[in-house]
Amino acid sequence: MAKLLTEAEIQEQASYLSDWTVEESKLQATRTFKDFIQAIEFVNKLVKPAESAGHHPDIEISYNKVKITLTTHDAGGLTQKDFDVARVISQIN
């Protein structure tokens, strides 16, 4: 099982991710697209990196908005895995 990060480690890691926020032991980002098709195309681009990392985000889709939430469920909070996957997702257009 992955090791939970301390609050100081979480804040340090979060400082490198300008498009993400920390909310109640979860890392979250919302992306807005032109329309539903572009939103779904973005979600489809998340599959390969999530599978490669063995770490899958929770995803909410509302027409042209995609909300991504990362947390390590089995550890009960944020771990390095969450921030590693967030960095990869941040680079996807």
C-alpha positions in Angstrom: 0.0 0.0 0.0 1.2 3.5 -0.8 2.3 5.8 2.0 0.0 8.7 2.9 1.7 12.1 2.4 2.0 14.5 5.3 0.2 17.9 5.1 3.5 19.6 4.4 4.3 17.1 1.6 0.9 17.6 0.1 1.3 21.4 0.1 4.7 21.1 -1.5 3.5 18.8 -4.2 0.4 20.9 -4.8 2.5 24.0 -5.3 3.8 22.5 -8.6 0.3 21.9 -10.0 -1.3 25.2 -10.8 -4.5 23.7 -12.2 -5.2 21.4 -9.3 -6.6 22.0 -5.8 -6.6 19.9 -2.6 -10.0 19.3 -1.2 -10.5 17.0 1.8 -7.7 14.5 1.0 -8.5 14.7 -2.7 -6.7 16.3 -5.6 -9.1 17.9 -8.0 -9.1 19.7 -11.3 -11.8 20.8 -13.7 -11.3 21.3 -17.4 -13.8 23.1 -19.7 -14.0 22.3 -23.4 -15.9 23.7 -26.4 -18.5 21.0 -26.3 -19.3 17.4 -25.2 -17.4 15.8 -27.9 -14.1 17.5 -26.9 -14.8 16.7 -23.3 -15.2 13.0 -24.1 -12.1 13.0 -26.3 -10.1 14.4 -23.3 -11.5 11.7 -21.0 -10.5 9.0 -23.6 -6.9 10.4 -23.4 -6.8 9.6 -19.7 -7.3 5.9 -20.1 -3.7 4.9 -21.2 -1.8 6.9 -18.6 -4.2 5.8 -15.8 -3.8 2.1 -16.9 0.0 2.5 -17.1 0.2 4.0 -13.7 -2.3 1.5 -12.2 -4.0 4.5 -10.6 -7.4 5.6 -11.9 -9.1 9.0 -11.4 -12.7 9.5 -10.5 -14.2 11.4 -13.4 -17.4 13.5 -13.6 -18.6 14.7 -17.0 -21.2 17.5 -17.3 -21.6 18.4 -21.0 -18.4 20.4 -21.7 -16.8 20.2 -18.2 -14.7 17.3 -16.9 -13.9 17.1 -13.1 -11.0 14.8 -12.2 -10.5 13.7 -8.7 -7.5 11.7 -7.5 -7.1 10.0 -4.1 -5.6 6.7 -3.1 -8.7 4.9 -1.8 -6.9 2.0 -0.2 -4.5 4.3 1.7 -7.3 6.6 2.7 -5.9 9.9 1.3 -3.3 11.4 -0.9 -0.1 9.6 -1.8 2.7 10.2 -4.3 0.7 8.2 -6.9 -2.0 10.9 -7.0 0.5 13.7 -7.7 2.4 11.6 -10.3 -0.9 11.0 -12.2 -1.9 14.6 -11.8 1.3 15.7 -13.5 0.7 13.4 -16.4 -3.0 14.6 -16.8 -1.9 18.2 -16.6 0.1 17.7 -19.8 -2.8 16.2 -21.8 -4.7 18.6 -24.1 
